[in-house]
Amino acid sequence: MTSKRPLADRPTPRSARPSRSDRPSGSGRLPRSDRRSRAGRAALVWSLGYATGAALAALTGPAFGYALLAKKTGTAAETAAAALYGATALLGYAMLRRPHAKRLSTAAWAVVALCLTSGFAALLSPLHLLFFLSRNQPAIDWAALANQSLAVLGAVLWGYAALAHRRGAHGTCLHCGGHAPAPEAHRGTRADLIAAAALVPYAALKTAWALGATVGFTGAGRPGVDPEYTSDLGIRLYDHGVDVTAVLAVLGMLLALALTRTRGRRPPRLPLLALGWAGAGALAPFGAFLAATGVLVWTGSVDLDLADHAPWVFVVAYGGFSCYGLALGRATLLYQRATRTACDHCQGRPRVTSARRGGG
């Protein structure tokens, strides 16, 4: 009597074997058609191009808009940009070579932050189009604006690569992360309230200035408005106690609330996501920079002209932009997850419910 072969020793049926496209190549890299490899190659090519431009600027003198905040420091800014973004190219190559290394995707998010730091001014550039804010804006440096916009594009590409690599390393769907829609994910968070509270000092201070107070202002004239730069409409509103930037701060509070409240599901999803991520990416580093500047001046570490403002104004009021940006990013992420629709690419597969494993 012949004994039956154990299940573990039986050959795998041909229909259950992985297809050729699902098998890893001999070198450990993913197939060229894989979404992760496409995202990683795009990020790698961008880093090589951006680092090459910075290196050329360092060799030929300030050019291509790389010397954004250090135009009088020789080639230091360009050299630093070439070194930093050259290192990001190495990271992109490592992500292609090691598709299952989970820590590499974490490092990729640091590259996203670096790109946003280089290009956050481009996110604020639409303010030049708001004629009611200023009529005598300084001339736009088109080279710098193009460079900043390219850095923002790099943030998008690296974010896409980091997300795809993380999802692939965790074995979840590359399109949706293996998450089922979570209609109640907006609950249990205070990100909206934190974001709104972070802008209260700024809105209150600018409104107080419009109403005639001078708290935090050490110069002559009216705080918060410069007739040489403010448009006639802005001055008329200011004369009636309405500061335009304070109104924009209130709109920012409403945006954060709309992202986490049920009523926020009624507006179109994509515009809310675009506003949320753009605001978070622009204001988080911008507020941190202003707050750090105020702290350095406040402690006497540096001697800078703060345009007749007390140092605490930069720390408390303007520094709130950073807190708002971080809280807005959290609210936007929760809104994105809560409004996610069912994925057509992984229907029938088990869904991953842990945000730790799904990678967003």
C-alpha positions in Angstrom: 0.0 0.0 0.0 1.5 3.3 -1.1 1.4 6.1 1.5 0.0 9.5 0.5 2.5 12.3 -0.1 2.2 15.1 2.4 0.6 18.3 1.2 3.9 20.2 1.6 5.6 17.7 -0.8 3.0 17.9 -3.5 3.9 20.0 -6.6 2.1 23.3 -6.9 -0.6 23.3 -9.6 0.4 25.3 -12.6 -2.6 27.6 -12.2 -1.5 28.6 -8.7 2.0 29.4 -9.6 2.9 33.1 -9.8 3.0 34.5 -13.3 6.3 35.6 -14.8 5.5 39.2 -14.3 5.0 38.7 -10.6 8.3 37.0 -10.0 11.3 39.1 -8.9 14.2 39.3 -11.3 17.5 37.6 -10.5 19.1 40.9 -9.4 16.3 41.5 -6.8 14.8 44.4 -8.7 11.2 44.6 -9.7 10.1 44.3 -13.4 10.2 47.4 -15.5 6.4 47.4 -15.7 6.0 47.5 -12.0 4.5 50.7 -10.6 7.2 51.0 -7.9 10.0 50.8 -10.4 8.4 53.5 -12.6 7.9 55.8 -9.6 11.4 55.2 -8.3 13.0 55.8 -11.7 11.1 59.1 -12.1 12.4 60.3 -8.7 15.9 59.1 -9.5 16.0 61.0 -12.8 14.6 64.1 -11.2 17.2 64.0 -8.5 20.0 63.6 -11.0 18.7 66.5 -13.1 18.3 68.8 -10.1 21.7 67.9 -8.6 23.4 68.4 -12.0 21.8 71.8 -12.4 23.0 72.8 -9.0 26.5 71.5 -9.8 26.6 73.5 -13.0 25.5 76.6 -11.1 28.2 76.1 -8.5 30.9 75.9 -11.3 29.6 78.8 -13.5 28.4 81.1 -10.8 24.9 81.9 -9.4 22.5 80.7 -12.1 19.4 78.6 -12.7 17.7 80.1 -9.5 19.5 77.8 -7.0 20.9 80.7 -4.8 17.4 81.4 -3.4 18.3 82.7 0.1 22.1 83.0 -0.2 22.8 85.2 -3.3 25.8 86.8 -1.6 27.5 83.7 -0.3 29.3 82.7 -3.5 28.6 79.2 -4.6 27.8 77.8 -1.1 24.0 77.4 -1.8 24.5 75.7 -5.2 27.2 73.3 -3.8 25.1 72.3 -0.9 22.1 71.7 -3.2 24.3 69.6 -5.5 25.5 67.5 -2.6 22.1 67.0 -0.9 20.2 66.1 -4.1 23.1 64.0 -5.3 22.6 62.0 -2.1 18.8 61.7 -2.8 19.7 60.2 -6.2 21.7 57.5 -4.4 18.6 56.9 -2.2 16.5 56.5 -5.3 18.9 54.0 -6.7 18.9 52.0 -3.5 15.0 52.0 -3.6 15.2 50.3 -7.0 17.8 47.8 -5.9 16.1 46.9 -2.6 12.3 47.0 -3.2 11.5 45.3 0.1 13.6 47.5 2.4 10.9 49.3 4.4 13.3 51.9 5.9 14.1 53.3 2.5 10.6 54.6 2.0 10.8 56.3 5.4 14.0 58.1 4.2 12.2 59.1 1.0 9.7 61.1 3.0 12.7 63.2 4.3 13.5 63.9 0.7 9.9 65.2 0.2 10.4 67.6 3.1 13.7 68.7 1.6 12.1 69.4 -1.8 9.2 71.4 -0.2 11.8 73.4 1.8 13.5 74.3 -1.5 10.3 75.1 -3.3 7.8 76.4 -0.7 8.1 80.0 -2.1 6.6 78.7 -5.3 3.5 77.6 -3.4 3.2 81.2 -2.1 3.8 82.8 -5.5 0.1 83.0 -6.4 -0.1 85.9 -3.8 1.5 88.0 -6.6 -1.8 87.7 -8.4 -3.9 89.0 -5.6 -3.9 92.7 -6.5 -5.9 93.7 -3.4 -2.9 92.6 -1.2 -0.2 94.6 -2.9 0.2 96.8 -5.9 3.9 97.2 -5.8 5.2 93.7 -5.4 8.9 93.3 -6.2 9.7 92.0 -9.7 9.3 88.2 -10.0 12.6 86.3 -10.3 11.4 83.9 -13.0 14.5 81.8 -12.8 14.0 81.3 -9.1 10.3 80.7 -9.5 11.0 78.0 -12.2 13.5 76.4 -9.9 11.1 76.4 -6.9 8.4 75.0 -9.1 10.8 72.2 -10.2 11.5 71.5 -6.5 7.7 71.2 -5.8 7.5 68.8 -8.8 10.3 66.8 -7.1 8.3 66.6 -3.9 5.4 65.2 -5.8 7.6 62.6 -7.6 9.4 61.6 -4.4 6.1 61.4 -2.5 4.7 59.1 -5.2 7.9 57.0 -5.1 7.9 56.7 -1.3 4.2 55.7 -1.2 4.6 53.1 -3.9 7.8 51.7 -2.4 6.2 51.5 1.1 3.1 49.7 -0.2 5.1 47.3 -2.2 7.4 46.5 0.7 4.3 45.8 2.9 2.7 43.7 0.2 -0.4 45.8 -0.1 -2.2 47.1 -3.2 0.0 49.7 -5.0 -3.1 51.7 -6.0 -5.0 52.1 -2.7 -2.6 50.7 -0.1 -5.0 47.8 0.7 -7.3 50.0 2.8 -11.0 49.8 2.7 -12.9 53.1 2.7 -13.2 54.4 6.2 -16.2 56.8 6.4 -15.7 57.4 10.1 -11.9 58.1 9.9 -12.5 61.8 10.3 -13.7 61.3 13.9 -11.5 61.1 16.9 -9.1 63.8 15.8 -8.5 67.4 16.9 -6.4 68.4 13.9 -9.0 70.9 12.8 -9.3 72.6 16.2 -5.5 72.7 16.5 -5.2 74.2 13.0 -7.8 76.8 13.8 -6.3 77.7 17.1 -2.9 78.1 15.6 -4.1 81.0 13.4 -6.0 82.8 16.1 -3.0 84.8 17.4 -2.2 86.0 13.8 -5.8 86.9 12.9 -6.4 88.6 16.3 -3.1 90.6 16.0 -3.8 91.8 12.5 -7.4 92.7 13.4 -6.2 94.6 16.4 -3.8 96.6 14.3 -6.6 97.4 11.8 -8.7 98.7 14.7 -5.9 101.0 15.8 -3.9 99.1 18.3 -0.1 99.0 18.1 0.8 96.0 20.3 3.9 94.3 19.0 4.7 97.1 16.6 7.8 99.2 17.4 8.0 101.5 14.4 6.2 104.7 13.2 3.0 104.8 11.2 0.3 102.3 11.0 1.2 98.7 11.7 0.2 96.0 9.2 -0.3 98.3 6.3 2.1 100.1 4.0 0.5 102.7 1.6 3.3 102.2 -0.8 2.5 98.5 -1.3 -1.1 98.0 -0.2 -3.7 98.6 -2.9 -6.5 101.1 -2.5 -9.0 98.4 -1.8 -6.8 96.9 0.9 -6.4 100.4 2.5 -10.2 101.0 2.4 -10.9 97.7 4.1 -8.1 98.4 6.6 -9.7 101.8 7.5 -12.9 99.9 8.4 -11.0 97.4 10.7 -10.7 94.6 8.1 -7.3 93.2 7.4 -7.3 91.1 4.2 -4.7 88.6 5.5 -6.8 88.1 8.7 -9.7 87.2 6.4 -7.5 84.7 4.6 -6.5 83.3 8.0 -10.2 82.8 8.8 -10.7 81.0 5.5 -7.8 78.8 6.4 -9.6 77.9 9.6 -12.7 77.0 7.7 -10.7 74.8 5.3 -9.3 72.8 8.3 -12.8 72.4 9.7 -14.3 71.4 6.3 -11.7 68.6 6.0 -12.7 66.9 9.3 -16.5 67.6 9.5 -19.2 65.7 7.8 -20.2 68.9 5.9 -16.8 68.9 4.3 -17.8 65.8 2.2 -20.2 67.9 0.1 -17.6 70.0 -1.7 -15.6 68.3 -4.5 -12.9 66.1 -3.1 -10.0 67.0 -5.3 -10.1 70.8 -4.7 -10.2 70.3 -0.9 -7.2 67.8 -1.1 -5.3 70.2 -3.4 -5.9 73.2 -1.0 -5.1 71.1 2.1 -1.8 69.6 0.8 -0.7 72.9 -0.8 -1.4 74.8 2.4 0.3 72.3 4.6 3.4 72.1 2.4 3.8 75.9 2.1 3.0 77.0 5.6 4.7 74.4 7.7 8.2 75.2 6.6 7.4 78.9 6.2 6.1 79.3 9.8 9.1 77.3 11.1 11.5 79.6 9.4 9.8 82.7 10.7 9.6 81.3 14.2 13.3 80.4 14.2 14.2 83.8 13.0 12.2 85.4 15.8 13.8 83.2 18.4 17.3 84.0 17.2 16.6 87.7 17.3 14.7 87.5 20.7 17.7 85.7 22.3 20.2 88.1 20.8 21.9 85.3 18.8 21.6 87.3 15.6 21.0 91.0 14.7 18.3 91.2 12.0 15.9 93.9 11.0 12.4 92.6 11.7 10.7 95.5 10.0 9.6 97.3 13.2 8.1 94.2 14.7 8.8 92.8 18.1 10.5 89.4 18.0 7.6 87.7 19.8 5.3 88.6 16.9 7.4 86.3 14.7 7.4 83.5 17.3 3.8 83.6 18.4 1.8 85.0 15.5 3.9 84.0 12.4 5.2 80.8 14.0 1.6 79.6 14.2 1.8 79.1 10.5 4.0 76.1 11.1 1.6 74.5 13.6 -1.3 75.2 11.3 0.5 73.6 8.4 1.3 70.4 10.3 -2.3 70.2 11.7 -3.7 70.9 8.2 -1.6 68.1 6.8 -3.0 65.7 9.4 -6.6 66.8 8.7 -6.0 66.5 4.9 -4.6 63.0 5.3 -7.6 61.9 7.4 -10.0 63.4 4.9 -8.2 61.6 2.0 -8.6 58.3 3.8 -12.2 58.9 4.8 -13.3 59.8 1.3 -11.4 57.0 -0.4 -13.5 54.9 -2.8 -13.3 51.2 -3.4 -10.3 50.1 -5.5 -11.0 48.3 -8.8 -7.5 46.9 -8.9 -7.6 44.8 -5.7 -11.3 43.7 -5.5 -11.6 40.3 -3.9 -8.3 40.6 -2.0 -8.2 40.9 1.8 -8.1 44.5 2.9 -5.4 45.7 5.4 -7.0 47.7 8.1 -3.9 48.8 10.0 -2.5 52.2 8.9 0.9 51.0 10.0 0.9 48.2 7.4 -1.0 49.9 4.6 1.2 52.9 4.2 -1.7 55.3 3.7 
